[in-house]
Amino acid sequence: MEKLIRLTKQKACATCDICCRFPEEKPNLKPTGFKLIKNKELFICEAFDLKTGKCLKYSKRPLDCKIYPFAAAKSPDKENIMLVLDHLCPAAKKINTKKEILKTKIEAKNPIEWEETFVPVKALKKTGISNDILNELTTSDILFFNSYLPADSGLSAFSFAYHFVWEDFFKFYWKLIDGALCIFAKDIDNTFMPIPPLLPLEKTITTAVYERCFEIMETQNKGRTEARIENIPENRAGELEKAGYRIVKKDEEYLYERKKLEHLSGDKFKHIRWLINAFKKEKNYAFKKYSLKHLNGCADLLFKWLSEKKKKAANDNESFLLKNIDKAHKRAFMNFEALGLEGRVLTVGDKVAAYTFGTPLGKKTFCVMFEVADHEVKGASQYIFMKMAGEFPRYKYFNTMGDEGIKSLRENKIHYHPLKTVPEFIAYSKGKQ
């Protein structure tokens, strides 16, 4: 609890006009043990001095005041009491990613009701209630999501950005089932799980958790579509197959030794080095961290790249994948920090010749999620990929995701000599063939 109190000591509090003032007489966040006094359009805490903006009983303030913008609240589905962070507080976003919050111990007493401005931090206690209601997951919930991720998964789906770059097409939800974080995605037609249930510290997911997940999906889908869990690692897929679920291979992701990509030494990388040297003959080129000032240049390059790719699409699958990918890239451009993405751009003169975005996958692996280069600038793609590998020396491996069955993409990934490919699977309901 003391960690929360220290975190909430912000200079902004002295000039804030939110705390201690409420629009209604019986607000959800009313300070325990204090009365509210009507003052014009607001209800003011009796201990608050409007003239000085200070609390007159600061040393005796209740727990809810001490820890705000944190609070203990019932989750939207009423199944858990959560430690939450109220984004109505101007200081909240500055402390939203501080991992020390997760180690805080606080009693789950007198929980308040959920509010739209609340962001889940961690579960404190079960309430004993059970239902099929799902809790909405937003881009503000990245710390909560990441706290359940395995230390080293190797698969791109075990990252926050992998899901939320597609927020234009899916709404995401969460539910805690026997301590496991279960993520659900919804579109117009169906509900599915884009990632298997998550438990911190690599704990075992029980069969009962999977059964409950499929039960919820089948209830939501009402027979329109088949319930499924996507992006399952090979070891977990084997466990699910033994439990009677139908397993189908989805794709394979390419894993490389990062150091080899950074140096590209040896005969096997000779052609790539030749292309990089050709690029270095360009005048006024620069490799930089992405910022919003690069947004228009990246968007122009994306439009040009997509136009060329769509003309050369080899099959319907490739055309379908290219149809809406621009929205995912644009979401990365606009929200890279909120999504936990690292972006880099390669400029030649005043134009963006290439850009790339990636995100960590645990302690050992970094995932390159997007890379777009101007094909008219020889070697730009190879140069930015090599430079990106050199930007993250703390990681041993680079993951470049799968090839989606696209021949040209597969050939390009193989050209860099992957260490191995990591398969991922989909699990479907029991008893369905």
PADOFI-452030 format. One record per residue (C-alpha): x, y, z. Coordinates in pm, 1 decimal, m for minus. Last residue first. Layout:
{{X Y Z}};
...
//
This chain:
{{m1452.5 m3299.9 m3714.3}};
{{m1620.0 m3173.8 m3398.0}};
{{m1602.3 m3380.1 m3073.9}};
{{m1415.0 m3121.7 m2872.2}};
{{m1416.8 m2760.0 m2985.5}};
{{m1137.7 m2622.1 m3201.6}};
{{m772.1 m2554.3 m3119.8}};
{{m551.7 m2349.8 m3353.6}};
{{m175.4 m2399.5 m3380.4}};
{{158.9 m2219.7 m3391.5}};
{{490.0 m2348.3 m3527.6}};
{{829.9 m2190.9 m3448.4}};
{{1072.5 m2187.2 m3740.6}};
{{1445.1 m2227.4 m3685.3}};
{{1775.0 m2040.8 m3682.4}};
{{1653.5 m1844.3 m3981.2}};
{{1882.0 m1796.5 m4282.4}};
{{1817.9 m1438.2 m4399.7}};
{{1710.5 m1557.1 m4746.4}};
{{1458.0 m1784.1 m4574.1}};
{{1259.3 m1475.3 m4477.1}};
{{1264.9 m1338.3 m4833.4}};
{{1162.8 m1673.7 m4982.4}};
{{868.5 m1699.0 m4740.7}};
{{751.5 m1349.2 m4829.5}};
{{768.8 m1426.8 m5201.9}};
{{574.4 m1751.5 m5154.8}};
{{290.3 m1609.6 m4944.7}};
{{150.9 m1883.5 m4715.5}};
{{99.0 m1636.2 m4431.7}};
{{480.9 m1593.3 m4409.7}};
{{501.6 m1601.5 m4030.2}};
{{641.8 m1359.7 m3770.8}};
{{982.7 m1189.4 m3799.3}};
{{1114.4 m1307.9 m3460.7}};
{{1460.3 m1183.8 m3360.0}};
{{1659.7 m1366.3 m3094.2}};
{{1918.1 m1294.1 m2824.6}};
{{1771.6 m968.0 m2703.4}};
{{1968.8 m711.6 m2500.3}};
{{2139.6 m586.6 m2818.3}};
{{1822.6 m412.5 m2945.0}};
{{1914.7 m142.0 m3197.4}};
{{2157.2 m359.7 m3395.9}};
{{1879.8 m577.6 m3533.9}};
{{1695.6 m264.6 m3647.2}};
{{2005.9 m155.7 m3839.7}};
{{2016.3 m484.5 m4032.4}};
{{1645.5 m463.0 m4114.1}};
{{1677.4 m96.1 m4216.4}};
{{1965.8 m176.9 m4453.9}};
{{1803.4 m480.3 m4616.7}};
{{1482.4 m294.8 m4693.6}};
{{1661.6 14.4 m4824.0}};
{{1891.8 m193.3 m5048.2}};
{{1780.1 m39.8 m5377.8}};
{{1543.3 255.5 m5334.0}};
{{1274.4 190.0 m5596.1}};
{{1136.7 m88.3 m5379.0}};
{{1040.3 167.3 m5113.9}};
{{1044.1 m24.8 m4787.1}};
{{783.2 m151.3 m4541.4}};
{{856.7 m353.1 m4229.7}};
{{597.5 m442.9 m3970.0}};
{{589.8 m681.5 m3672.6}};
{{959.1 m730.8 m3597.3}};
{{954.9 m933.3 m3274.3}};
{{1226.7 m912.9 m3009.0}};
{{1315.1 m1227.8 m2816.6}};
{{1508.2 m1308.1 m2498.8}};
{{1329.2 m1141.2 m2207.8}};
{{964.7 m1163.4 m2312.3}};
{{843.8 m1096.6 m2665.0}};
{{957.7 m736.3 m2716.7}};
{{790.9 m518.4 m2983.1}};
{{856.1 m415.5 m3340.4}};
{{796.2 m143.8 m3597.8}};
{{975.9 m77.7 m3926.2}};
{{1000.0 205.0 m4177.2}};
{{1156.0 250.2 m4518.7}};
{{1246.0 518.4 m4775.2}};
{{1079.6 806.4 m4590.1}};
{{1138.7 1122.6 m4793.2}};
{{1315.9 1450.2 m4704.9}};
{{1659.9 1338.7 m4816.7}};
{{1666.1 962.7 m4792.9}};
{{1496.9 857.8 m4472.7}};
{{1500.6 529.6 m4285.1}};
{{1248.4 507.1 m4004.6}};
{{1243.3 319.4 m3672.6}};
{{954.6 226.2 m3443.6}};
{{943.8 49.9 m3107.3}};
{{592.8 m60.7 m3014.5}};
{{442.3 m83.4 m2664.9}};
{{89.3 m30.3 m2795.2}};
{{44.2 300.9 m2610.9}};
{{377.3 422.6 m2751.8}};
{{300.9 322.4 m3110.9}};
{{m47.3 476.5 m3112.4}};
{{m66.7 686.4 m3430.6}};
{{180.0 508.8 m3659.0}};
{{85.7 164.5 m3521.7}};
{{m281.8 238.7 m3586.0}};
{{m184.9 343.0 m3937.2}};
{{m9.0 10.3 m3991.4}};
{{m312.2 m188.3 m3875.3}};
{{m543.0 20.6 m4094.0}};
{{m320.5 m30.8 m4398.0}};
{{m345.1 m408.7 m4355.1}};
{{m705.1 m403.9 m4476.3}};
{{m688.1 m533.7 m4833.1}};
{{m332.3 m666.9 m4825.1}};
{{m428.4 m988.7 m4646.3}};
{{m718.8 m1046.8 m4885.9}};
{{m499.8 m996.2 m5193.0}};
{{m242.6 m1245.1 m5056.2}};
{{m511.9 m1505.0 m4995.5}};
{{m668.8 m1444.9 m5338.2}};
{{m341.8 m1529.2 m5515.6}};
{{m11.1 m1394.3 m5651.3}};
{{m58.1 m1029.9 m5555.1}};
{{155.6 m821.2 m5792.7}};
{{m89.3 m534.9 m5846.4}};
{{m181.7 m538.3 m5477.0}};
{{184.9 m517.3 m5376.8}};
{{255.5 m209.5 m5589.3}};
{{m44.4 m17.1 m5458.2}};
{{35.2 m130.2 m5103.4}};
{{390.1 3.5 m5122.9}};
{{278.4 342.6 m5257.5}};
{{12.1 383.6 m4988.1}};
{{255.8 270.1 m4716.4}};
{{520.0 515.7 m4839.5}};
{{275.0 805.6 m4817.7}};
{{166.1 694.5 m4468.4}};
{{528.1 672.5 m4353.8}};
{{598.2 1026.8 m4477.2}};
{{281.8 1156.9 m4314.9}};
{{363.2 995.2 m3977.7}};
{{731.8 1090.2 m3959.4}};
{{665.8 1391.0 m3732.2}};
{{478.2 1149.3 m3508.0}};
{{807.5 992.7 m3401.1}};
{{1006.7 695.1 m3529.1}};
{{1363.3 662.1 m3408.3}};
{{1606.8 747.1 m3684.8}};
{{1820.9 602.4 m3966.6}};
{{1946.2 874.5 m4201.4}};
{{2022.2 910.4 m4572.3}};
{{2161.5 1231.9 m4718.3}};
{{2303.9 1086.4 m5040.2}};
{{2250.6 725.1 m5145.7}};
{{2571.9 525.8 m5191.9}};
{{2491.0 344.0 m4867.4}};
{{2203.1 173.1 m5049.5}};
{{2440.3 m13.0 m5281.6}};
{{2642.0 m124.0 m4979.9}};
{{2324.3 m267.4 m4827.6}};
{{2243.9 m450.6 m5152.6}};
{{2593.2 m603.9 m5161.5}};
{{2563.3 m701.5 m4795.7}};
{{2241.0 m889.3 m4877.1}};
{{2416.4 m1072.2 m5163.9}};
{{2704.3 m1182.5 m4938.6}};
{{2486.5 m1303.2 m4651.2}};
{{2564.1 m1673.6 m4703.0}};
{{2928.6 m1589.0 m4766.7}};
{{2997.2 m1475.6 m4411.3}};
{{2903.3 m1174.4 m4198.3}};
{{2556.4 m1024.2 m4168.1}};
{{2664.3 m821.5 m3860.2}};
{{2329.6 m723.3 m3703.7}};
{{2139.2 m1018.0 m3848.9}};
{{2396.1 m1260.1 m3707.6}};
{{2372.9 m1092.3 m3367.5}};
{{1993.3 m1134.5 m3359.5}};
{{1995.9 m1512.3 m3400.0}};
{{1683.3 m1568.9 m3604.9}};
{{1329.6 m1705.0 m3550.7}};
{{1072.8 m1734.2 m3828.9}};
{{709.7 m1795.0 m3734.9}};
{{521.3 m2099.6 m3855.6}};
{{151.7 m2104.2 m3947.4}};
{{m189.3 m2234.3 m3841.2}};
{{m159.3 m2604.7 m3765.5}};
{{m494.2 m2758.3 m3675.0}};
{{m583.8 m2920.0 m3340.9}};
{{m920.3 m3076.2 m3258.1}};
{{m967.4 m3084.8 m2880.8}};
{{m980.4 m3419.1 m2700.2}};
{{m764.9 m3360.2 m2390.7}};
{{m469.2 m3523.6 m2566.6}};
{{m505.5 m3262.3 m2842.6}};
{{m508.8 m2987.8 m2581.2}};
{{m181.4 m3106.2 m2429.5}};
{{m18.0 m3130.6 m2772.0}};
{{m132.8 m2778.8 m2859.7}};
{{19.8 m2656.1 m2533.4}};
{{361.5 m2788.9 m2632.7}};
{{335.0 m2650.0 m2986.7}};
{{243.3 m2293.9 m2887.8}};
{{m121.0 m2187.0 m2945.3}};
{{m185.8 m1892.7 m3176.0}};
{{m564.2 m1933.9 m3197.6}};
{{m839.3 m2065.4 m2969.4}};
{{m1160.8 m2166.9 m3145.0}};
{{m1540.0 m2171.8 m3120.1}};
{{m1715.8 m2268.0 m3443.5}};
{{m1935.5 m2007.2 m3607.3}};
{{m2310.0 m1934.4 m3614.9}};
{{m2394.7 m2194.7 m3347.5}};
{{m2497.8 m1938.4 m3085.2}};
{{m2159.5 m1761.6 m3110.4}};
{{m2174.9 m1610.3 m2760.1}};
{{m2278.6 m1935.2 m2588.0}};
{{m2018.8 m2129.1 m2787.1}};
{{m1750.1 m1879.2 m2689.8}};
{{m1840.6 m1897.0 m2319.4}};
{{m1844.3 m2278.7 m2316.0}};
{{m1516.5 m2288.8 m2505.5}};
{{m1354.1 m2072.8 m2238.9}};
{{m1507.4 m2276.8 m1955.0}};
{{m1370.6 m2599.5 m2102.3}};
{{m1028.1 m2442.8 m2144.2}};
{{m1023.1 m2330.9 m1779.6}};
{{m1146.5 m2672.8 m1659.2}};
{{m857.8 m2844.7 m1837.6}};
{{m621.5 m2663.7 m1603.4}};
{{m362.8 m2410.0 m1718.2}};
{{m24.5 m2492.4 m1564.5}};
{{181.7 m2208.7 m1415.8}};
{{443.2 m2037.8 m1633.0}};
{{507.3 m1762.4 m1375.2}};
{{192.2 m1572.5 m1473.3}};
{{m110.9 m1753.0 m1618.6}};
{{m245.8 m1687.6 m1966.1}};
{{m535.9 m1850.6 m2151.0}};
{{m461.6 m1922.3 m2521.0}};
{{m437.9 m1634.2 m2771.8}};
{{m676.9 m1489.7 m3030.9}};
{{m974.4 m1641.6 m2845.4}};
{{m1293.3 m1641.2 m3052.7}};
{{m1626.5 m1460.5 m3069.7}};
{{m1814.2 m1448.6 m3396.9}};
{{m2004.8 m1271.3 m3671.1}};
{{m1977.4 m896.1 m3623.2}};
{{m1631.7 m911.0 m3466.4}};
{{m1529.1 m1021.4 m3121.0}};
{{m1195.5 m1110.1 m2964.1}};
{{m1158.1 m1287.9 m2629.9}};
{{m864.2 m1285.9 m2388.5}};
{{m855.8 m1524.1 m2091.2}};
{{m637.2 m1427.7 m1796.2}};
{{m598.4 m1733.9 m1577.0}};
{{m671.5 m1715.5 m1202.4}};
{{m941.5 m1983.8 m1211.6}};
{{m1105.4 m1793.0 m1499.5}};
{{m1030.6 m1421.1 m1520.4}};
{{m1212.8 m1258.9 m1812.2}};
{{m1094.5 m1024.3 m2082.1}};
{{m1240.9 m853.2 m2387.2}};
{{m1121.3 m725.6 m2723.9}};
{{m1319.2 m555.2 m2997.8}};
{{m1210.2 m654.0 m3345.2}};
{{m1181.9 m493.1 m3688.8}};
{{m1051.3 m141.8 m3620.8}};
{{m871.4 m283.5 m3315.0}};
{{m633.9 m474.3 m3542.1}};
{{m318.1 m299.7 m3413.6}};
{{m452.5 m407.1 m3075.1}};
{{m381.2 m776.3 m3107.7}};
{{m14.5 m800.6 m3202.7}};
{{53.4 m483.7 m3001.5}};
{{m12.7 m654.6 m2668.4}};
{{238.9 m932.0 m2720.7}};
{{216.3 m1308.9 m2691.7}};
{{74.7 m1325.6 m3044.7}};
{{429.9 m1278.6 m3178.0}};
{{539.8 m1626.0 m3065.2}};
{{872.6 m1687.7 m2887.0}};
{{702.7 m1744.5 m2553.2}};
{{969.3 m1624.0 m2313.8}};
{{878.6 m1475.5 m1974.3}};
{{514.8 m1579.2 m2014.1}};
{{256.5 m1298.3 m2034.9}};
{{22.3 m1237.7 m1742.5}};
{{167.0 m902.9 m1627.9}};
{{162.5 m787.7 m1991.3}};
{{m218.0 m774.2 m2001.0}};
{{m250.5 m567.5 m1681.3}};
{{29.8 m333.9 m1792.5}};
{{m130.1 m292.0 m2137.7}};
{{m478.4 m205.4 m2010.1}};
{{m490.5 148.4 m2154.4}};
{{m518.8 0.9 m2505.3}};
{{m858.9 m136.3 m2406.9}};
{{m1002.2 m467.8 m2283.5}};
{{m1377.8 m483.5 m2222.2}};
{{m1491.6 m725.7 m1952.8}};
{{m1692.9 m1030.2 m2060.8}};
{{m2022.9 m1138.1 m1901.8}};
{{m2085.0 m1514.7 m1903.8}};
{{m2149.6 m1544.2 m1528.4}};
{{m1993.4 m1660.0 m1200.6}};
{{m1999.8 m1483.1 m861.6}};
{{m1773.6 m1605.1 m579.8}};
{{m1624.0 m1258.5 m525.4}};
{{m1266.7 m1352.9 m610.8}};
{{m987.1 m1142.1 m460.5}};
{{m713.1 m894.7 m549.9}};
{{m687.4 m912.3 m928.5}};
{{m435.5 m677.6 m1088.4}};
{{m405.2 m339.2 m1261.4}};
{{m743.9 m292.3 m1427.6}};
{{m805.0 54.4 m1580.3}};
{{m1100.0 255.8 m1449.2}};
{{m1240.5 549.6 m1649.9}};
{{m1559.1 364.2 m1743.8}};
{{m1641.7 303.4 m1377.7}};
{{m1664.3 m23.2 m1184.1}};
{{m1849.2 m27.3 m852.3}};
{{m1664.5 24.4 m523.9}};
{{m1488.8 m241.3 m319.4}};
{{m1539.0 m227.9 59.3}};
{{m1226.7 m427.0 150.2}};
{{m987.2 m593.1 m93.9}};
{{m681.7 m549.0 126.0}};
{{m373.0 m407.5 m43.4}};
{{m36.4 m555.2 m131.7}};
{{160.7 m379.6 m404.5}};
{{381.2 m599.2 m623.1}};
{{191.2 m512.3 m943.8}};
{{235.7 m139.0 m887.5}};
{{613.0 m190.9 m907.6}};
{{561.8 m244.3 m1281.9}};
{{515.7 127.0 m1353.6}};
{{325.4 136.6 m1684.7}};
{{22.1 340.7 m1577.6}};
{{224.2 587.2 m1369.8}};
{{227.1 878.4 m1614.1}};
{{m120.2 791.2 m1740.6}};
{{m265.1 834.6 m1392.6}};
{{m135.6 1189.0 m1329.5}};
{{m434.0 1358.2 m1496.9}};
{{m676.6 1154.3 m1278.0}};
{{m978.6 1045.1 m1483.4}};
{{m763.6 747.7 m1576.6}};
{{m858.0 579.8 m1247.3}};
{{m617.2 293.9 m1174.6}};
{{m766.2 m32.9 m1055.1}};
{{m686.3 m301.1 m795.8}};
{{m951.8 m554.9 m870.8}};
{{m1225.0 m739.2 m683.1}};
{{m1332.4 m1026.5 m903.2}};
{{m1644.9 m1189.4 m1050.3}};
{{m1859.6 m873.7 m1076.9}};
{{m1848.6 m893.2 m1461.6}};
{{m1744.3 m524.7 m1470.8}};
{{m1469.2 m597.0 m1213.1}};
{{m1550.8 m489.0 m859.5}};
{{m1330.5 m204.9 m739.5}};
{{m1035.8 m142.0 m507.5}};
{{m891.7 200.1 m588.3}};
{{m584.8 369.8 m732.8}};
{{m592.8 736.4 m833.4}};
{{m613.3 749.8 m527.9}};
{{m416.2 555.5 m263.5}};
{{m444.1 790.3 33.3}};
{{m796.3 908.5 m50.8}};
{{m935.1 552.8 m54.0}};
{{m744.8 476.6 267.0}};
{{m916.6 756.0 462.6}};
{{m766.1 1101.4 536.2}};
{{m646.3 1154.4 892.2}};
{{m312.4 1320.1 812.2}};
{{m478.2 1526.1 536.6}};
{{m760.2 1661.5 752.3}};
{{m777.4 2015.2 609.5}};
{{m713.9 1886.3 256.1}};
{{m563.3 2150.4 27.5}};
{{m682.8 2357.3 m268.6}};
{{m599.9 2676.4 m76.2}};
{{m927.6 2861.2 m123.1}};
{{m1145.6 2556.1 m183.3}};
{{m1041.5 2391.1 143.2}};
{{m1139.4 2024.3 129.7}};
{{m1236.8 1844.8 451.0}};
{{m1611.4 1873.6 388.5}};
{{m1570.3 1706.6 49.3}};
{{m1733.1 1921.6 m218.5}};
{{m2055.2 1848.4 m409.8}};
{{m2070.8 2041.4 m735.2}};
{{m2300.3 2272.0 m933.6}};
{{m2289.3 2558.0 m680.3}};
{{m2128.9 2414.7 m366.4}};
{{m2317.8 2126.2 m207.0}};
{{m2134.0 1975.1 91.0}};
{{m2011.7 1615.8 89.1}};
{{m1965.7 1432.6 416.6}};
{{m1656.6 1232.8 516.4}};
{{m1624.6 881.0 661.4}};
{{m1510.3 710.2 340.7}};
{{m1422.5 951.2 60.0}};
{{m1689.4 934.0 m216.6}};
{{m1558.9 744.3 m520.9}};
{{m1893.6 603.4 m635.9}};
{{m2059.9 938.7 m594.3}};
{{m2350.0 1009.6 m359.7}};
{{m2422.6 1382.8 m391.5}};
{{m2344.9 1412.8 m760.9}};
{{m2096.0 1609.3 m977.5}};
{{m1806.5 1548.9 m735.0}};
{{m1517.8 1752.9 m600.9}};
{{m1247.5 1607.1 m371.2}};
{{m1015.4 1538.3 m665.1}};
{{m1079.3 1693.8 m1006.6}};
{{m947.5 2051.6 m1009.7}};
{{m575.9 1967.7 m1017.8}};
{{m325.6 2247.0 m942.3}};
{{m169.4 2107.4 m625.2}};
{{m212.6 1747.9 m743.2}};
{{10.7 1812.5 m1046.2}};
{{317.6 1794.7 m823.8}};
{{246.3 1420.3 m790.6}};
{{248.7 1198.9 m483.1}};
{{47.5 910.1 m627.2}};
{{342.8 675.5 m660.7}};
{{438.7 715.7 m294.5}};
{{86.2 624.9 m179.4}};
{{80.9 321.9 m409.8}};
{{412.8 197.8 m276.3}};
{{283.9 240.7 80.4}};
{{0.0 0.0 0.0}};
//
